């Protein structure tokens, strides 16, 4: 897992996940936000915050404030399917 640190608005943020695009990033961000964890989304280059959804523009890093790192990692580890994995298909019919 990427434990890279960034500084945003004078606060340290940890990158807790990486998504292939904005759709996946928003799913992970929504999971974290539902647990009252602040989220900051960054393009793969790490230089531009993405306040809006721009479609599939490439990789997105998901970061949380340093104080929420342990909680965020525990939440993401409890839900490994949060990043781009679909549940297995069933033969219900």
Order of alpha helices (4+ residues) and beta strands (2+ residues): beta-beta-alpha-beta-beta-alpha
